[in-house]
Structure formats: structure tokens, C-alpha cells
Amino acid sequence: MQKIKKEKIRGFQAIVLDWYTKNGRRFPWRKKNLTNYQIIIAEILLQRTKAETVAGFYCNFIRTFPSWASLAKTKIKKLEQLLKPVGLYKQRAKRLQALAIEMNKRKGKLPRARMELEQLPFIGQYIANAVELLIFQYPSPLIDVNMSRLLERFFGERKMSDIRHDSYLQELSHRVVSHDNSKELNWAILDYAAIICKARKPSCNNCQLVKKCIYFNNYNSL
């Protein structure tokens, strides 16, 4: 892994968290006292889908399917219809119902062992990280294309195309979110990437990270 000083990570954490307190997005799945079911459903819906799109129907989805049991016994066509706004709805409906059936058998109890957790239907690396962060309260990163974009632009690019298998980015993301406010820091990074450090036309003029941002300084030195 590239040698990244603790001071740079701490500076990044402080700036992003401070920005989040004033500009962070508010979503129903970020409220307190959510059930494990509500948390997992939100994270599944958020995969490959804009948060604003999910916000438009998340509450209705939870009202329609308030538990693993209700989701497990519904007709697949009804589930597909409700999932149409998030895309890949047929595949997602099938995998989501498989998870619901398994979780219903387990009476909603999640395994704490990482290997066992990832063996559940629909629970890959990202959802497993979300479970650790939001339910088990471990400092795990919600590492997706948005988080990786911000981290890479500020700290340096990864070597592999697949985020899941890039050791540099995986280690970096864990180091960055290792913080007393890990949950809020994860959300802060995701929001900063969505609002400021966008994939196209990033708002560098409004970015408080530019002084030490590799992407910005390389771009401006051309």
C-alpha cells in the first residue's frame, strides 16, 4: 500500500465531517431506532441506485413489506413491480426474496462471523460491511463507486478495476473510516462524493479538500 500519513487521513476526516454537519443529506434510512430489517433493505435498494431514487419509494416499500416474513411469502410478481424503479428488478426481486426466506428461518438473527454473513443470499462485501457498520457497530467502510472516487482523487488511484479486490483501496477505506464517528463519517464521504466530488464536473471550486487533493493538483499542473 502507498504510504499515506496519519495526518492526511485525520485532516480528510475532520474536513468531511465538518462539511457533513452543515450539508449532509437526510434520508429515512439514516434515522435512529430502525430495525435490522429496515437497515438491510435500505442498503440492498441503494446498490447501483441513486439515493434520491430510493428515497422516493423506500417508506412505501417498508409499509408494504414490514418484515422478513411478509417479504418471504409475497408473490414474486408483486415484488418485481415494486422494485421496478431501482432497475434489475427481476434479478433483485429473486435474490431479495431468497434472503427474506433465509432470514425468516433464522427468525431475523444475523450471523456475526464474516464468512457466514457473506454466505447469506444477496449479502456480498458491501452489504456485509453495512451490517457490520450499522448493526454491529464496527468501523467498516460503505465502499462503493462514490466513496472510491473521492478516496482515489484525494489519496491516490487504485490498481485494480474491481473495488472489491483492490487491496490498496480496501485497506485505505478501512483506515479512513476507523473513527469514533464511523457511521457519520461513512455517510459524510458518500454525500461529499455525491454533491461535491461528482464523477463528472466535480465542484472543485467549492471543495475544502483541494489543498491536498492529488486529483485537483495534478489537473491544475497540466
C-alpha positions as CSV (number, residue, x, y, z in Angstrom):
1,M,0.0,0.0,0.0
2,Q,1.1,3.5,-0.7
3,K,2.4,5.3,2.4
4,I,-0.3,7.7,3.5
5,K,0.4,9.7,6.6
6,K,-2.0,9.6,9.5
7,E,-2.1,13.4,9.4
8,K,-3.5,13.4,5.9
9,I,-6.2,10.9,6.9
10,R,-7.1,12.9,10.0
11,G,-7.3,16.1,8.0
12,F,-9.6,14.5,5.5
13,Q,-11.8,13.1,8.3
14,A,-12.1,16.5,10.0
15,I,-13.0,18.4,6.8
16,V,-15.5,15.9,5.5
17,L,-17.2,15.5,8.9
18,D,-17.4,19.3,9.4
19,W,-18.9,19.7,5.9
20,Y,-21.5,16.9,6.7
21,T,-22.8,18.6,9.8
22,K,-23.9,21.6,7.6
23,N,-24.6,19.9,4.2
24,G,-25.3,16.3,4.8
25,R,-28.3,14.7,3.2
26,R,-31.3,13.4,5.2
27,F,-32.8,10.1,4.3
28,P,-35.4,7.9,6.1
29,W,-32.9,5.0,6.5
30,R,-30.5,7.3,8.4
31,K,-33.0,7.9,11.3
32,K,-32.4,6.4,14.7
33,N,-34.1,3.3,16.0
34,L,-34.5,1.4,12.7
35,T,-34.9,-2.3,12.8
36,N,-32.2,-4.5,11.4
37,Y,-34.6,-5.4,8.6
38,Q,-35.2,-1.8,7.7
39,I,-31.4,-1.1,7.6
40,I,-30.6,-4.1,5.4
41,I,-33.5,-3.4,3.0
42,A,-32.3,0.2,2.5
43,E,-28.7,-0.9,1.8
44,I,-29.9,-3.5,-0.7
45,L,-32.1,-0.9,-2.5
46,L,-29.2,1.5,-2.6
47,Q,-26.9,-0.8,-4.5
48,R,-26.4,0.6,-8.1
49,T,-29.2,3.1,-7.4
50,K,-29.2,6.8,-6.6
51,A,-30.1,7.6,-3.0
52,E,-32.7,10.2,-4.2
53,T,-34.4,7.5,-6.3
54,V,-34.6,5.1,-3.3
55,A,-35.8,7.9,-1.0
56,G,-38.9,8.2,-3.3
57,F,-40.2,4.7,-2.5
58,Y,-38.3,3.3,0.5
59,C,-41.1,4.2,3.0
60,N,-43.8,2.7,0.8
61,F,-41.7,-0.5,0.4
62,I,-41.4,-0.8,4.2
63,R,-45.1,-0.2,4.6
64,T,-45.9,-2.9,2.0
65,F,-43.3,-5.4,3.4
66,P,-42.8,-4.5,7.1
67,S,-40.8,-7.7,7.9
68,W,-38.8,-10.6,6.5
69,A,-41.9,-12.8,6.9
70,S,-44.1,-10.5,4.8
71,L,-41.4,-10.3,2.1
72,A,-40.8,-14.1,2.1
73,K,-44.4,-15.0,1.5
74,T,-45.3,-12.4,-1.1
75,K,-45.8,-13.3,-4.8
76,I,-42.6,-12.6,-6.8
77,K,-44.5,-10.6,-9.4
78,K,-45.7,-8.1,-6.8
79,L,-42.1,-7.7,-5.5
80,E,-40.8,-7.2,-9.0
81,Q,-43.4,-4.5,-9.7
82,L,-42.4,-2.6,-6.5
83,L,-38.7,-2.9,-7.4
84,K,-39.0,-1.5,-10.9
85,P,-37.8,2.0,-10.1
86,V,-34.4,0.6,-8.9
87,G,-33.6,-1.4,-12.1
88,L,-32.5,-5.0,-12.4
89,Y,-35.8,-5.6,-10.7
90,K,-36.3,-9.3,-11.7
91,Q,-32.9,-10.3,-10.5
92,R,-33.1,-8.2,-7.4
93,A,-36.6,-9.5,-6.5
94,K,-35.5,-13.1,-6.8
95,R,-32.4,-12.6,-4.7
96,L,-34.2,-10.4,-2.1
97,Q,-36.9,-13.0,-1.6
98,A,-34.3,-15.7,-1.2
99,L,-32.7,-13.6,1.6
100,A,-36.1,-13.0,3.2
101,I,-36.8,-16.7,3.3
102,E,-33.5,-17.5,4.9
103,M,-33.8,-14.6,7.4
104,N,-37.3,-15.7,8.3
105,K,-36.0,-19.2,9.0
106,R,-33.3,-17.6,11.2
107,K,-36.0,-15.5,12.9
108,G,-34.2,-12.4,11.8
109,K,-30.9,-13.3,13.6
110,L,-27.8,-12.3,11.7
111,P,-24.6,-14.3,12.0
112,R,-21.7,-12.3,13.4
113,A,-19.0,-14.4,11.6
114,R,-18.0,-12.5,8.5
115,M,-17.7,-15.7,6.3
116,E,-21.1,-16.9,7.4
117,L,-22.6,-13.5,6.9
118,E,-21.4,-13.3,3.3
119,Q,-22.9,-16.7,2.6
120,L,-26.4,-15.4,3.0
121,P,-28.3,-14.7,-0.2
122,F,-27.7,-11.1,-1.6
123,I,-25.1,-10.4,1.2
124,G,-21.9,-9.6,-0.7
125,Q,-18.9,-7.5,0.5
126,Y,-20.8,-4.2,0.5
127,I,-23.9,-5.4,2.4
128,A,-21.7,-7.3,4.9
129,N,-19.8,-4.1,5.6
130,A,-23.1,-2.2,6.0
131,V,-24.3,-4.8,8.5
132,E,-21.0,-4.5,10.5
133,L,-21.2,-0.7,10.5
134,L,-24.8,0.0,11.0
135,I,-25.9,-3.1,13.1
136,F,-22.8,-4.5,14.8
137,Q,-21.2,-1.0,15.1
138,Y,-17.9,-2.0,13.7
139,P,-15.9,0.7,11.7
140,S,-16.4,-0.8,8.3
141,P,-16.5,1.2,5.1
142,L,-19.5,1.6,2.8
143,I,-17.1,1.3,-0.1
144,D,-18.8,1.8,-3.5
145,V,-18.0,3.7,-6.7
146,N,-18.8,7.0,-5.0
147,M,-16.6,6.5,-1.9
148,S,-13.8,5.0,-4.0
149,R,-13.9,8.1,-6.3
150,L,-13.4,10.5,-3.5
151,L,-10.7,8.5,-1.8
152,E,-8.8,7.9,-5.0
153,R,-8.9,11.5,-6.0
154,F,-7.7,12.7,-2.7
155,F,-5.2,9.9,-1.7
156,G,-4.2,8.2,-5.0
157,E,-5.6,5.8,-7.5
158,R,-6.2,2.1,-7.0
159,K,-4.5,-0.6,-9.2
160,M,-7.4,-3.0,-9.9
161,S,-10.6,-2.2,-11.7
162,D,-12.8,-4.2,-9.2
163,I,-13.1,-2.2,-6.0
164,R,-13.7,-5.4,-4.0
165,H,-10.3,-6.9,-4.9
166,D,-8.1,-3.9,-4.7
167,S,-6.0,-4.3,-1.6
168,Y,-4.9,-0.7,-1.6
169,L,-8.4,0.8,-1.7
170,Q,-9.8,-1.8,0.7
171,E,-7.1,-1.0,3.3
172,L,-7.3,2.7,2.7
173,S,-11.1,2.8,3.2
174,H,-10.8,0.9,6.5
175,R,-8.1,3.3,7.7
176,V,-10.2,6.3,6.7
177,V,-13.4,5.2,8.5
178,S,-11.6,4.0,11.6
179,H,-13.0,6.8,13.7
180,D,-15.2,7.3,16.8
181,N,-18.0,8.6,14.5
182,S,-17.5,5.9,11.8
183,K,-21.2,5.8,10.8
184,E,-21.4,9.5,10.3
185,L,-18.0,9.6,8.6
186,N,-19.2,7.0,6.1
187,W,-22.3,9.0,5.3
188,A,-20.2,12.2,5.1
189,I,-17.9,10.6,2.5
190,L,-20.8,9.3,0.4
191,D,-22.6,12.7,0.5
192,Y,-19.4,14.6,-0.3
193,A,-18.8,12.4,-3.3
194,A,-22.4,12.9,-4.5
195,I,-22.6,16.6,-4.0
196,I,-19.0,18.0,-4.4
197,C,-16.7,15.3,-5.8
198,K,-19.1,14.2,-8.6
199,A,-18.0,11.8,-11.3
200,R,-18.5,14.4,-14.0
201,K,-17.7,18.1,-13.4
202,P,-16.6,17.9,-9.8
203,S,-17.2,21.2,-7.8
204,C,-13.5,21.7,-7.1
205,N,-14.2,25.5,-6.5
206,N,-16.4,24.6,-3.6
207,C,-14.2,21.8,-2.3
208,Q,-12.4,22.2,1.0
209,L,-10.1,19.3,0.3
210,V,-8.3,20.8,-2.7
211,K,-5.1,21.9,-1.0
212,K,-4.0,18.2,-0.5
213,C,-6.1,16.6,-3.3
214,I,-3.9,14.7,-5.7
215,Y,-6.6,14.9,-8.5
216,F,-7.0,18.6,-8.2
217,N,-3.3,19.5,-8.0
218,N,-2.4,17.2,-10.9
219,Y,-5.2,18.6,-13.0
220,N,-4.1,22.2,-12.3
221,S,-0.5,21.5,-13.0
222,L,-1.2,20.4,-16.6
